[in-house]
Amino acid sequence: MIKLVVFDVGGTLLDYHTPLNKCDKKILEEMFHIKTSEREIKKAIDRLDLKCGSTHLPSKSYKIQITKCILKRFGIPASKAKEFLEKWDKSIDLKDLKLYPDSLPTIKKLKVKYLIATLANTSDKIFHKKVLKETKLKEHFHLHIDSDSAGIRKPDEKIFKIVLKHFKVKPSEAVMIGDTPSADILGAKKLGMHTVLINRRRLPYHFTKMTRPDFEIISLKGLMPVLNKLKF
């Protein structure tokens, strides 16, 4: 019987790709006079997601490494990553970060029947908390855990155990929903949690045995049928 439903945030509940790609495009043009499109930036990040997924790097190091990968894609020296990030931090507008249309309706339905929590890999806990507040996610969940605060990143099993321990729930009584196989699915599966990949961008993932989800959906509208199947 399922008691706990755990959600990743970015790419699962929150559309961060659109505003972040827009911000990247603006900075590439202003700093390096590189003319590109949000679509090209999206393609570059999608390739990174397919290749890298998540890492065990500390949050700040992870942020720098991903930025270096993006800059390299556009022929910019990695030494410019810090300068790029400083400008990025000043340019991003929280109001541009929007929940997917199916997020709140699904959360409200689930909260009636289940314990619900978020578990996110983050590079800045203060920014993440602001995002939760701005998008109203903060008030709808029983618990929020982020990697920058915990000092551990998904797929490390320890960060999943924090959530399970808080609710005194067994892995077999919990479901993890996320958009990154190498972080959300791998870590949860190691513990014996049920796993659901939400593949909103319909990326052609090449799964390993441990990153293959129990279920794959393209929107949260497909989640309730999955949870109904897990009742038995």
N, C-alpha and C positions, 0 to 999 in steps of 0.2 A: 504493500500500500504506500502510495506517495504522500509524504507529509510536507516536503520542502521543495520549492522551485527557485533555482538560482539563475540569475541573468547576468551576462556580460553587459556592458553599457554601450560603448562606441561601436557602431556598425550592427548592433543588435536592437537596442531601444532608441538610440540617438543617431541621427544622420550627421556624422561629423565630416564625412568625405566631401560633400558639396562646399560648405564654408571654408574648410581647410584648404581645399584645392584652389579656391578663389583667392585666398590669402597668399598661398605659395606663388600663384601666377603674378599677383601684384608686386610681390617682393622681388621676384626674378626679373621683372621688367624694370623696377625702380633701381635696384642695386647693380644689376649686371646687363641691363639693356637687352635681355633675352625675350624675344617675342614668342610666346607659346600659347596654348589653349588649356582651359581647365580639363578638357578631354584628354590631352596628352599627359598632363600631370596625373590624372586618374589612372591612365594606362601604366605609367611608370610605377605608381604606388601599388597597383594591382599585381604587377610583376614581382615587386618586393614582397608583398603579402604571400604570394604563391611560393616564392623562393625561401624567404626567411621566417615568416610567421612571427613567433615570439622568441625571445632569447632569455638567458639567465643573467644578463647584464644588470647591474643596478639601474634604477629608473633613469637617473640623470645621464649615465653613460649610454643607455639605450636610446634616449632622445637624440643625443649627439650622433650616434652611429647611423640611425635612420636618416637624419638630416644630411649626413655625409653621402649616403647612398643616393639620395635625391639629387644633390648637387652634382655628383659624379655623372649621373644620367644626362645632365645638361652641360657637361664639360667644364664644371666649375671646381677649382681646387678645394680639397677637403678642409684646408686651413680657414676657409671662409664660413665654416659651419657655425661657429660661436656668434659671429657678427649677424649671420642670417637669423639665428634663433632669437637674438636680442631684439631685432626688428620685428620678427614674427610675434613675439610676446606683446609688443606694443600695438600691433596691427589687428590681432584677432578680436572680434566683437562677440561677446557671449550671446547677444541677442540673435546672432546668425545661426546658432546651434539649435536645431529643431528636433523634436521627437518624431519618429515615423508615425503616420496616422493611426496605425494599428496598435501602437504601444500602450497608451493609457487605457483604451477600452479593454485590452487583454489583461492588463495589470489589475484593473478594478474587478474583473470577473474572478481572477485567480485568488485575490485577497480574501474573498468570501469563503473559499474552501481550503486554501493552503497557506503555509508560512512562505513568505517571499523575501528574497534578498538580492542585492547586486554584488558582483565580484569583478572588479575591473583592474586591468593593468594600466597604471598611470605613470606619468613622468613628473607630475606636479600636484601634490595633494591639495594645496590651497586652490589651484585652478579647478581641480576636479570637484571640490566641495561647492565652489561657486556655480559650476555647471549643474550639479544636482539641485541646487536651490533655484537657479534661473529657470530650469525646465520643469520644476515642480516634482521631479522624481523623488526628492528627499522625503516628502511627506507621505508617499504611497507605499513605502517598503518598511519591513520590520527591522532590516539591518542593511548597512552599506559597508563594504570592505574594499579598500583600494591598496594596490601594491606599494605605493610610495609610503603610506602610513605603516603598512605591515612589515616593510623591509624584505618582502619576498614577492616574486613574480610568478604568475601562471607560466608554465605548467607545474611548478613545484607543488607537490602534494600538501605541503605544510599550510599553504594559504587556503586550500579547500577544507582542510581539517579545522581551521579557525571557524569557518561558517558552520560546519557540522557540529562542532563542540558547543558553539553558542546555543544552538537549538536542541542539543542532545538527540540528534537524529543520526541513524545509521546511513552509510553510503547508499545502500539498496533502497532507502526511503526518500532519496533525493534525486532531482533531475537538474542537470546543468545545460543551459541554453546559451550558445555563443556563436560568433561568426569566424573564429580562428581555430582550425583543427589542431594546430601544433601547440596551442595554449589552452583553450577551453575544453576541447575534447580529450586530448592526451592526458592532462592532469586529472580530470574527473574520472576518466576510464581506469586509470591506474588504481584509484581508490575503490572502484566498483560502483560508482554513481551511474545512473542512466544518462545518456547524452543525446542532445539534439543540436545539430548544426543548422543555423539559419543563414542561408546563402542568398542574401538579397541581391548581390551583384552577379549571381549565377556563374561564379568562377569555376573553371574546370580543374578542381583539386585532384591530385594524385595521392590517394590515401595510403598510409601504411596500416598494418593491422591495428595499431594503437591509436591512430588518428581518425580511423573510420567511425563515424557516429552511428549510434543505434537508429537514429532517424534523421532525415534531412528535409527541411522545409524552406520555402522561399519568402514567407511572410509569417507573422505571428498568428494569422488567421488559421494556420495549420497546426497550431500548438494544442488546442483543446482536444482535437481528435487523437493526437498522440498520447496525451495524458489519460484520456478515456481508455486507450488500449492498455496502459500500464496499471490500470486498476485491478486487472485480473492476473 
